[in-house]
Amino acid sequence: MDVVWPYLAALVPTIFVATLFYFLMKRILEGDRNERLAQRRFENEQDAAEKARENPAHGDAGENTDGPAV
C-alpha cells in the first residue's frame, strides 16, 4: 500500500482541479448562452417596436381623428 500513496497524492489534486475547471467552464458557457438569448430577445423587441413606429396601424377601432373630442 505504500507504493500507491505517492500516485494518489499526484492524481487527486489533478482530478480535483480538472473537475473544478470543468464546472467553471460549464457555468461560463451557460451564462454566455443565456446572455446571447437575452440580447437576441431584446433586439427582436426593439426591432418590433421600431417597425410599429414606422408602420402605425390605420383605422383602429375606437379612435376618432376626424374632429375635436366631444
Backbone hydrogen bonds in HBPLUS format (Angstrom, degrees):
<---DONOR---> <-ACCEPTOR-->    atom                        ^
c    i                          cat <-CA-CA->   ^        H-A-AA   ^      H-
h    n   atom  resd res      DA  || num        DHA   H-A  angle D-A-AA Bond
n    s   type  num  typ     dist DA aas  dist angle  dist       angle   num
A0004-VAL N   A0001-MET O   3.18 MM   3  5.40 139.0  2.36 103.1 113.3     1
A0007-TYR N   A0004-VAL O   3.05 MM   3  5.44 120.5  2.42 108.5 123.1     2
A0008-LEU N   A0004-VAL O   2.98 MM   4  6.28 158.6  2.03 156.4 163.4     3
A0009-ALA N   A0005-TRP O   2.83 MM   4  5.94 159.6  1.87 153.2 159.1     4
A0010-ALA N   A0006-PRO O   3.08 MM   4  6.25 133.4  2.31 133.2 144.3     5
A0010-ALA N   A0007-TYR O   3.20 MM   3  5.11 129.8  2.46  91.3 104.5     6
A0011-LEU N   A0007-TYR O   2.90 MM   4  6.10 149.3  1.99 147.0 155.7     7
A0012-VAL N   A0008-LEU O   2.90 MM   4  5.70 171.3  1.91 153.2 155.3     8
A0015-ILE N   A0011-LEU O   2.85 MM   4  6.07 161.3  1.89 160.4 165.7     9
A0016-PHE N   A0012-VAL O   2.92 MM   4  6.09 159.8  1.96 152.7 158.6    10
A0017-VAL N   A0013-PRO O   2.89 MM   4  6.07 166.1  1.91 150.4 153.6    11
A0018-ALA N   A0014-THR O   2.91 MM   4  6.04 157.8  1.96 147.0 153.8    12
A0019-THR N   A0015-ILE O   2.92 MM   4  6.07 156.2  1.98 146.9 153.1    13
A0020-LEU N   A0016-PHE O   2.91 MM   4  6.13 162.6  1.94 150.9 156.1    14
A0021-PHE N   A0017-VAL O   2.85 MM   4  6.00 159.6  1.89 147.4 153.2    15
A0022-TYR N   A0018-ALA O   2.93 MM   4  6.11 154.3  2.00 143.7 150.6    16
A0023-PHE N   A0019-THR O   3.06 MM   4  6.36 169.2  2.08 157.4 157.8    17
A0024-LEU N   A0020-LEU O   2.95 MM   4  6.06 155.8  2.01 149.5 157.0    18
A0025-MET N   A0021-PHE O   2.94 MM   4  6.06 167.5  1.95 152.5 155.5    19
A0026-LYS N   A0022-TYR O   2.91 MM   4  6.07 152.4  1.99 146.6 155.4    20
A0027-ARG N   A0023-PHE O   3.05 MM   4  6.20 159.2  2.10 144.6 148.6    21
A0028-ILE N   A0024-LEU O   3.02 MM   4  6.28 157.8  2.07 148.6 155.1    22
A0029-LEU N   A0025-MET O   2.92 MM   4  6.09 164.8  1.94 151.4 154.9    23
A0030-GLU N   A0026-LYS O   2.97 MM   4  6.15 155.6  2.03 146.5 153.6    24
A0031-GLY N   A0027-ARG O   2.92 MM   4  6.05 159.6  1.96 147.0 152.7    25
A0032-ASP N   A0028-ILE O   2.94 MM   4  6.17 154.1  2.01 146.0 153.4    26
A0033-ARG N   A0029-LEU O   2.92 MM   4  6.09 159.2  1.96 146.2 151.8    27
A0034-ASN N   A0030-GLU O   2.90 MM   4  6.13 162.6  1.93 151.2 155.8    28
A0035-GLU N   A0031-GLY O   2.88 MM   4  6.04 153.2  1.95 144.9 152.7    29
A0036-ARG N   A0032-ASP O   2.92 MM   4  6.16 154.9  1.98 148.6 155.1    30
A0037-LEU N   A0033-ARG O   3.00 MM   4  6.28 153.9  2.07 147.4 154.4    31
A0038-ALA N   A0034-ASN O   2.95 MM   4  6.17 160.9  1.99 148.2 153.3    32
A0039-GLN N   A0035-GLU O   2.89 MM   4  6.07 156.7  1.94 146.4 153.2    33
A0040-ARG N   A0036-ARG O   2.91 MM   4  6.08 155.0  1.97 144.6 151.3    34
A0041-ARG N   A0037-LEU O   2.93 MM   4  6.19 160.7  1.97 151.3 156.2    35
A0042-PHE N   A0038-ALA O   2.94 MM   4  6.13 163.3  1.97 149.5 154.2    36
A0043-GLU N   A0039-GLN O   2.93 MM   4  6.13 162.7  1.96 149.7 154.3    37
A0044-ASN N   A0040-ARG O   2.91 MM   4  6.11 154.7  1.98 147.8 154.9    38
A0045-GLU N   A0041-ARG O   2.91 MM   4  6.17 156.8  1.96 151.4 157.6    39
A0046-GLN N   A0042-PHE O   2.92 MM   4  6.20 156.4  1.98 149.6 156.5    40
A0047-ASP N   A0043-GLU O   2.86 MM   4  6.07 155.8  1.92 146.9 153.6    41
A0048-ALA N   A0044-ASN O   2.92 MM   4  6.11 158.3  1.97 146.7 152.6    42
A0049-ALA N   A0045-GLU O   2.92 MM   4  6.13 157.0  1.98 146.9 153.3    43
A0050-GLU N   A0046-GLN O   2.90 MM   4  6.09 154.3  1.97 146.0 153.2    44
A0051-LYS N   A0047-ASP O   2.91 MM   4  6.14 157.1  1.96 149.2 155.2    45
A0052-ALA N   A0048-ALA O   2.94 MM   4  6.12 150.7  2.03 143.5 151.8    46
A0053-ARG N   A0049-ALA O   3.01 MM   4  6.26 146.8  2.13 142.7 151.0    47
A0054-GLU N   A0050-GLU O   3.00 MM   4  6.25 149.0  2.10 143.7 152.3    48
A0055-ASN N   A0051-LYS O   2.93 MM   4  6.02 153.7  2.00 149.2 155.4    49
A0063-GLU N   A0060-ASP O   3.47 MM   3  5.98 164.4  2.50 128.2 128.8    50
